[in-house]
Amino acid sequence: MVIAIAFLLLKTKPNLINKFAHLNLIRKWLRSLIMESSSDYILKVSNLSVELQNQTILEHVNFKVKRGIALAIVGPNGAGKTVLFRTLLNLIPHTGNIEWASDVKIGYVPQNINVKDVPISVKEFLTYKSGSNIEAALAAVKLEKDFQNKTLRVLSGGQLRRVLIAGALIDNPNVLLFDEPTVGVDVGGEESIFFTLNELKQRRNITMLLITHDIHLVKEYTDELLGLNKCTTFFGDSQQIAEPSLQQRIYGETVCLGET
């Protein structure tokens, strides 16, 4: 209702608003109400805390994710990044609020999967879901259709990551969670993986949440940044990751932010 009234005032009575708007503050506030509708967000997290075995893993974490963006999640080892993902997937008890949009459909690519002793083919791995369109999923991650005949245990690190991403895409999700998407990938292949993810985001309008330690890839391929060290240490434009002062805040002594 407030947004509807604000829109009507801006459209029909701009002069009335100007009479009472010192330095255009009211106009800016009304426009912000219109621009920042709740439907713009696919995820809202507020006051999220997790305690495991009497240890605080996450404490009063707050952030919001707009549709169609890539959010990088960074922080030191032991900051609770993977626990955050598992909590967002409702796999861990927590306090606070996790509010996904009603139309959310999530795909997840874990950090580690041991396939050394698993004698199955890519095709067998990807057909664990009924109705799987294997060729389309492989094409989306730039793998040829005959790649499905290879066994998982002979794949390189980069090839395996692409197969895992293909598996996450089979259900046509609108959100993808990636825990270290380039783990096990050689240096030359890391940017290629991120380039592919960026293409998927743009072509399919997928919202992506990525845990990573690579500052260059954060700056080049993501839109927003969540600094995490049990609490929220930063939330904002990912371009700021290039600033040494921000890196110190994220990876140095913990200074928690309030609610965003």
ZIBELUR-V813389 format. One line per field, one symbol per residue. burial: b if it has 24 or more other ideal C-beta (glycine too) atoms within 12 Angstrom, else e. A space follows every 50 residues. Layout:
burial=???
This chain:
burial=eeeeebeebbeeeeeebeeeeeeeeebeebeeeeeeeeeebbbbbeebbb eeeeeebbbbbbbbbbbbbbbbbbbeeebbbbbbbbbbbeeeebebebeb beebebbbbbbebebeeeeeebbebbeeeeeeebeebbebbbbeeebbeb ebeebebbbbbbbbbbbbbbbebbbbbbbbbbbbbeeebbebbbebbbeb beeeebbbbbbbbbbebbbebbbbbbbbbbbbbbbbebebbeeeebeebb beebebeeeb
